[in-house]
Amino acid sequence: MPADLPEVEDEPAGTDPLGVPWVENFSKVRGRPPTDADRQDHLFSLIIYGSGPENSWTDADWAIYATDRKAFWQGQERWPAEDIAEGYDRFQTHLERLAGYYSNDRDGLAHFSRASGLIWGGIDYQGSAFTALARASIGRHHLQLHEGAAGWQPRYLDDLNPAHHWVAAFLTGFFYGAFIGATINTIRDIAQYVTGQGGARGDIYLGNIAAHHGHLLSHDLADEPDACVRLLSIMRQDLFIDDKSEGVTGVTLE
């Protein structure tokens, strides 16, 4: 965090970066509990490299970030140390970096999923996932990290930042199952289309497969030592435009 907030120590793999030690340290230094904006700042500094030793963030990095936080999140400004072009590769790289901080047990995977929702969907981190997702669905969300659309299969595209739609359905599938996640996703997008509020076939396709990804992580892959690694491999097979192998859908991508 910024200069007035010393880090808890290096956060090793398997340690929730938003867990009790970080919250206690933040509250002690700032005199208040962290907000979701504070959590986003911390997560941003973990998945996007700084200019310091071993990619750590320096005071200068935090000063740059503070000048236009919103622009860095929304993709209007490129982070100086970011060397990955916009698109699927950048999204998956950041997701992989985030996953490295969490254990592969069910509790760790749940926290990883909520952190992903906060970063890419701006979905509330605390409280029930149901309430957080409901609030996000009516526009009550925080900043969403823009990753770009390059490299995503065209059939999944509705806008220039598909990661935000993927993560909402992923989170629903993780906590409530693939069927419920896909059903909610489909009904929502059809309703938006009928009422002239958006909605598109690409969003339905993407949300439905994302709900299945979430279900996979919370059920089929749960408790496996390489759960997130396997999920990322399946995601790439399913979503990346240049991957011709079979993904979780069992359909060869053309």
C-alpha positions as CSV (number, residue, x, y, z in Angstrom):
1,M,0.0,0.0,0.0
2,P,1.1,3.7,-0.1
3,A,4.0,5.0,2.0
4,D,1.8,5.5,5.1
5,L,0.8,1.9,5.2
6,P,3.6,-0.6,5.7
7,E,3.0,-4.1,4.3
8,V,2.2,-6.9,6.6
9,E,5.2,-8.7,5.3
10,D,5.6,-10.5,2.0
11,E,2.4,-12.5,1.4
12,P,3.4,-16.1,0.5
13,A,1.3,-18.4,-1.6
14,G,-1.7,-19.7,0.3
15,T,-2.1,-16.6,2.4
16,D,-5.3,-14.6,1.8
17,P,-4.0,-11.1,0.9
18,L,-7.2,-9.5,2.3
19,G,-7.2,-11.7,5.4
20,V,-7.1,-10.7,9.1
21,P,-3.4,-9.6,9.2
22,W,-3.9,-7.2,6.4
23,V,-7.2,-5.8,7.8
24,E,-5.7,-5.4,11.3
25,N,-2.6,-3.6,9.9
26,F,-4.7,-1.3,7.7
27,S,-7.1,-0.5,10.5
28,K,-4.2,0.3,12.9
29,V,-2.4,2.6,10.5
30,R,-5.4,4.3,9.0
31,G,-7.7,4.4,12.1
32,R,-10.6,2.8,10.2
33,P,-11.5,-0.5,8.6
34,P,-10.7,-0.9,4.8
35,T,-13.3,-0.2,2.2
36,D,-13.7,-2.2,-1.0
37,A,-11.8,0.6,-2.8
38,D,-8.9,0.0,-0.4
39,R,-9.1,-3.7,-1.1
40,Q,-9.1,-3.0,-4.8
41,D,-6.0,-0.8,-4.4
42,H,-4.2,-3.6,-2.6
43,L,-5.2,-6.3,-5.1
44,F,-4.2,-4.1,-8.0
45,S,-0.7,-3.8,-6.5
46,L,-0.5,-7.6,-6.3
47,I,-1.5,-8.5,-9.8
48,I,0.1,-5.6,-11.7
49,Y,3.8,-5.2,-11.1
50,G,5.5,-2.2,-9.7
51,S,8.9,-0.8,-10.5
52,G,10.7,-1.9,-7.3
53,P,12.7,-5.0,-6.5
54,E,11.0,-8.3,-7.4
55,N,8.2,-6.2,-9.0
56,S,7.2,-4.6,-5.7
57,W,5.5,-1.2,-5.5
58,T,7.6,1.8,-4.6
59,D,6.4,5.1,-3.1
60,A,6.8,6.5,-6.6
61,D,4.5,3.9,-8.0
62,W,1.8,4.7,-5.4
63,A,2.1,8.4,-6.2
64,I,1.6,7.7,-9.9
65,Y,-1.4,5.4,-9.1
66,A,-3.0,8.1,-6.9
67,T,-2.8,10.7,-9.7
68,D,-5.4,8.9,-11.8
69,R,-6.6,5.7,-10.2
70,K,-9.8,5.5,-12.2
71,A,-8.0,5.8,-15.5
72,F,-5.7,2.9,-14.7
73,W,-8.6,0.7,-13.8
74,Q,-10.7,1.6,-16.8
75,G,-7.9,1.3,-19.3
76,Q,-7.7,4.9,-20.3
77,E,-4.1,5.0,-19.0
78,R,-1.6,2.1,-19.2
79,W,0.3,1.3,-16.1
80,P,4.0,2.1,-16.7
81,A,5.3,-1.3,-15.7
82,E,2.6,-3.3,-17.6
83,D,4.3,-5.1,-20.5
84,I,1.3,-7.3,-21.6
85,A,-0.9,-6.0,-24.3
86,E,-4.6,-5.7,-23.7
87,G,-6.6,-8.9,-24.2
88,Y,-7.2,-12.4,-23.0
89,D,-3.5,-13.0,-22.2
90,R,-3.3,-10.1,-19.9
91,F,-6.5,-11.1,-18.1
92,Q,-5.3,-14.7,-17.6
93,T,-1.9,-13.5,-16.4
94,H,-3.5,-11.3,-13.8
95,L,-5.9,-14.0,-12.8
96,E,-3.0,-16.4,-12.4
97,R,-1.0,-14.0,-10.2
98,L,-4.1,-13.5,-8.0
99,A,-4.6,-17.3,-7.7
100,G,-1.0,-17.6,-6.4
101,Y,-2.0,-15.9,-3.2
102,Y,-4.7,-18.4,-2.2
103,S,-4.8,-21.9,-0.9
104,N,-6.5,-24.6,-3.0
105,D,-8.9,-25.7,-0.2
106,R,-12.5,-24.6,-0.4
107,D,-12.1,-21.6,1.9
108,G,-9.1,-20.3,-0.1
109,L,-11.0,-20.9,-3.4
110,A,-14.0,-19.0,-2.1
111,H,-11.9,-16.0,-1.1
112,F,-10.1,-16.1,-4.5
113,S,-13.5,-16.1,-6.2
114,R,-14.7,-13.1,-4.2
115,A,-11.5,-11.2,-4.8
116,S,-11.8,-11.9,-8.6
117,G,-15.4,-10.5,-8.4
118,L,-14.1,-7.4,-6.8
119,I,-11.3,-6.8,-9.3
120,W,-13.0,-7.6,-12.6
121,G,-16.7,-7.1,-11.7
122,G,-16.5,-4.4,-9.0
123,I,-18.6,-6.8,-7.0
124,D,-18.8,-6.1,-3.2
125,Y,-16.3,-8.3,-1.4
126,Q,-18.1,-8.6,2.0
127,G,-21.6,-9.8,2.8
128,S,-23.4,-12.6,1.0
129,A,-22.5,-13.3,-2.6
130,F,-26.2,-13.2,-3.5
131,T,-26.6,-9.7,-2.3
132,A,-23.3,-8.6,-3.9
133,L,-24.2,-10.0,-7.3
134,A,-27.7,-8.6,-7.1
135,R,-26.3,-5.1,-6.4
136,A,-23.9,-5.4,-9.2
137,S,-26.6,-6.5,-11.6
138,I,-28.4,-3.1,-11.1
139,G,-25.2,-1.1,-11.6
140,R,-24.2,-0.8,-7.9
141,H,-20.6,-1.9,-8.3
142,H,-17.1,-0.5,-7.9
143,L,-14.6,0.0,-10.6
144,Q,-14.0,-2.9,-13.0
145,L,-10.5,-3.6,-14.2
146,H,-10.4,-3.2,-18.0
147,E,-8.4,-6.0,-19.7
148,G,-9.5,-5.6,-23.3
149,A,-11.1,-8.0,-25.8
150,A,-8.2,-9.1,-28.0
151,G,-7.7,-12.8,-28.1
152,W,-11.2,-13.7,-26.8
153,Q,-13.3,-15.8,-29.1
154,P,-15.6,-13.5,-31.1
155,R,-18.7,-15.5,-30.1
156,Y,-18.2,-14.4,-26.5
157,L,-17.9,-10.7,-27.3
158,D,-20.5,-8.0,-26.6
159,D,-18.2,-5.2,-25.5
160,L,-14.5,-4.3,-25.2
161,N,-14.1,-5.7,-21.7
162,P,-15.6,-9.3,-21.5
163,A,-13.8,-10.1,-18.3
164,H,-16.4,-8.2,-16.3
165,H,-19.2,-10.4,-17.7
166,W,-17.2,-13.6,-17.2
167,V,-16.5,-12.9,-13.6
168,A,-20.1,-12.2,-12.5
169,A,-21.3,-15.5,-14.0
170,F,-18.2,-17.3,-12.7
171,L,-19.0,-16.1,-9.2
172,T,-22.7,-17.2,-9.5
173,G,-21.6,-20.6,-10.7
174,F,-19.1,-21.0,-7.9
175,F,-21.6,-20.3,-5.1
176,Y,-24.8,-21.5,-6.6
177,G,-24.0,-24.0,-9.3
178,A,-23.7,-24.1,-13.1
179,F,-27.4,-24.6,-13.7
180,I,-28.5,-21.7,-11.6
181,G,-25.7,-19.5,-12.8
182,A,-26.5,-20.2,-16.5
183,T,-30.2,-19.8,-15.9
184,I,-29.8,-16.4,-14.2
185,N,-27.4,-15.3,-16.9
186,T,-29.7,-16.2,-19.7
187,I,-32.8,-14.7,-18.2
188,R,-31.0,-11.5,-17.3
189,D,-29.6,-11.0,-20.8
190,I,-32.8,-11.8,-22.6
191,A,-34.7,-9.4,-20.3
192,Q,-32.2,-6.7,-21.0
193,Y,-32.5,-7.3,-24.7
194,V,-36.3,-7.2,-24.7
195,T,-36.4,-4.0,-22.6
196,G,-33.7,-2.3,-24.8
197,Q,-31.1,-2.2,-22.0
198,G,-28.5,-4.3,-23.8
199,G,-28.1,-8.0,-23.7
200,A,-26.5,-10.0,-26.5
201,R,-25.9,-13.5,-27.6
202,G,-22.2,-13.1,-26.8
203,D,-23.0,-12.3,-23.2
204,I,-25.3,-15.4,-22.9
205,Y,-22.6,-17.7,-24.3
206,L,-19.9,-16.2,-22.2
207,G,-21.9,-16.1,-19.0
208,N,-23.1,-19.7,-19.4
209,I,-19.6,-21.1,-19.8
210,A,-18.3,-18.9,-17.0
211,A,-21.0,-20.3,-14.7
212,H,-19.7,-23.8,-15.5
213,H,-16.2,-22.6,-14.8
214,G,-17.3,-21.4,-11.3
215,H,-19.0,-24.7,-10.6
216,L,-15.9,-26.6,-11.7
217,L,-13.8,-24.8,-9.3
218,S,-16.1,-25.2,-6.3
219,H,-17.0,-28.8,-7.0
220,D,-15.0,-30.9,-9.5
221,L,-11.7,-29.3,-8.8
222,A,-12.1,-28.3,-5.2
223,D,-9.4,-29.7,-2.8
224,E,-7.1,-30.6,-5.7
225,P,-3.6,-29.2,-5.2
226,D,-3.6,-27.6,-8.6
227,A,-7.3,-26.5,-8.8
228,C,-6.6,-23.0,-10.1
229,V,-4.0,-24.1,-12.5
230,R,-6.4,-26.6,-14.0
231,L,-9.1,-24.1,-14.2
232,L,-6.9,-21.6,-16.0
233,S,-6.0,-24.3,-18.5
234,I,-9.7,-25.1,-19.1
235,M,-10.6,-21.5,-19.4
236,R,-7.9,-20.9,-22.1
237,Q,-9.1,-23.9,-24.1
238,D,-12.7,-22.6,-23.9
239,L,-12.2,-18.8,-24.3
240,F,-9.0,-18.1,-26.2
241,I,-9.3,-17.5,-29.9
242,D,-6.1,-19.3,-31.0
243,D,-6.5,-22.5,-28.9
244,K,-7.9,-25.4,-30.9
245,S,-8.0,-28.0,-28.2
246,E,-11.1,-29.1,-26.4
247,G,-12.3,-27.3,-23.4
248,V,-14.9,-28.0,-20.7
249,T,-17.6,-27.7,-23.4
250,G,-16.3,-30.8,-25.1
251,V,-16.6,-28.9,-28.4
252,T,-13.6,-28.3,-30.7
253,L,-13.2,-24.6,-31.3
254,E,-13.2,-23.6,-34.9
